[in-house]
Amino acid sequence: MDQSTRLRMTIICALFVAMTAILAQIEIPLPLVPISGQTLAVGITATILGSRLGALAMIGYMAVGAAGVPVFAEAKSGLSVIIGPTGGYIIGFIFAAYITGLILEKTSFTLKNAMLANTVGMVVTLLFGVIQLKFSVDLSWAKALAAGAYPFIIVGLIKAFLASWIGITVRSRLEKARLLPNTGIKKAV
């Protein structure tokens, strides 16, 4: 990758960090873990940018929040959020973005594959979230799943569909405009 492409990709990743921060502020409060737009942003990011850049954008998002910029849900920030009850979800975003993007790169960027990839990404995020929730609040596995996974499955599938549809549509347009680098990734036929 040449220097101008690297700069363009850095700017694009920063835009996805900003999008994630904005969508994080859209939320439905629940007792322990709110439903927010963060996971929608993770799916869109991974579907458009792929595994490596998607994960880098989520690392950037976590780093900006850890540094004190109020980008997490409820305009929260700091390391205390990352090590707190909901921090597992934020850590999971990195792995979810990577795995979602990787599935698409190994198959093709179609709506069907994106839906599968984003559903797997949702499960990855929930897995990280439930594990940290269980240990940080000292819950049983049943209570951690009841508070940290079950309420999010239906809305997570809706967000997976939206992320897939938006991501595939935007990715296609960015490729046509030559704003994404040619990575040799399989494209939809």
N, C-alpha and C positions, 0 to 999 in steps of 0.2 A: 504494500500500500504506500503510495507516495504521500508527501507531506500535506498537500491540499486535500487529499481524500481523508487523511487522518483528522485534519482540522474539521472537515465537514462532518465526519462521524462523531467527533467530540461534541460539536454543536448539536447534532441530532440527539445524541444521548442526553445532553443537558436539557433539551426540550422535553424529552420523555421523563426526566426527573421532575421537571416543573409540572408536566401534566399529571404525574402521579401525586404530587403535592396538592394540586388543585382538587383532583378527584377524591383525595383522602378527606377533604372537608365536607363532602357530601356523605351524610351518614344517618343511620337509624339507630338510636341508642338501645342497647340491651344491657342486662345487669352486669356481666363481666366483660364481654367483648362486643363492641358495636359492629353493625353491618356498615361498611364504608365502600367508597368507590375505588379504594386502593387496588383490590384484586382485579377489578375491571381494567385498571391502568396497567397492571402487570401483564395481563393477557394480551392487551393491545400492543404493548411494548414488545413482547416476545414474538407475537405474530408478525409484526412489521420488521423488527430488527434481527430476529433469529437468536440463536443460543448465546453466542459470545457477547454481542453488543447489548442484547436484552439483559443478560446477567450484569454486565458492566453498568448499565443504566440503573439497575436496582441496587448495586453496590454504591453507586453515587448517591442515590436517594437515601440509603441508610446512613452514609457518611455525612451528608448534609444535615440530616436530622440529629445524628449523634453529636455533631458540632454545635448544636443549639438552635438551628433554624427551625421554626415551628411548622414542619412539613407533615408530621404524622397526623393521624385522625385526632379530631378535637383540638387541632393546632398545638399538639404536644411536641416536645423535642427532648433531646438529651439521652445519655447512656442509660438513665434510669428506665426509660421506656423500652429500650432494647433488652435489658435484663429483667424487665418486669413481666407481668402476666400476659401481655399481648405481644411482647417482643419476638416470640417464636414465629409469629406470622410474618413479621418484617424480615427476619432472617430467612424464613421460608420463601419469600418473594424472589430472592436471588436464585435459589435452586429451582423454583417453579418456572422462572423465566428461562433459565438454561435448558431445562428438560422440555418445556413447551417448544422452544425454538429448535432444539435438537430433533424432536419428533418430526417437525415440519421439514427440516433440512434433510432428514433421512427418507422422507416420503415425498410429499410435494405440497406446495402452498395452495391448497384447495379448501373450500369451506368445510367439507366433511373431515378432512385431516386436521384442520384447525380446531374444529369442535372436539375431536378426540384429544388433541394435544392440550387444549385449554382445560378440558375436564381432568386430565391427568395432572396438569399444573395446579388445579384447584385442590385435588387430593393431597398433593405435596405440601401446599401451603397449610392446609388443615392439619396435616400430620405434624409439621413443625410447631404449629400453634398449640395444638392439644398437648403435645409433650411438654412444652415450656409452661403452659397453663397449669398442668397437673402438678409439676414440681414447684413452681413459684408460689402457688396458692395452697399447696398440699391437699390436693383433691384426690379422690379415688379415680380410677380410669373411667368408670361409669359416669361420674359427675363431670369429669373433664370433657368427655365426649358429649354429654348432654349440654354443657355450657359452651364448648368451644368448637363443635363440629356439626352436630345435628341441626341447629337452627340455620346453618349456612348452606346446606346442601341444595335446596330448591333455588334459592336466590343465586347460589354459586353456579348452577347450571344455566340460569338465565344470563348471568354475567359472562359465562363461557361462550354462549351463543353470540352475545353482543360483541365480545372481544374478537371472536372469530370473524364475524361479518364485517365489523369496522376494520379490523386488522388486515384482512385479505383485500378489501376494497382499497384502503389507503396504500398498502404495500404495492399493489398493482399500479396505482397511479404514480407512486414515487419511482418505481422501476421504469415506467414509460418516460418520466421526466429525467431519468438518469441521475436521480438524487441518492440512490442506494448503490453501493459498489457491486460490480459483477463478481459474485462469490462462487460461481459454478454450482449454486444450489438449484435443485430441481424446481422447475416452475410448473404451474398447472397447465395441463394440455387442453 
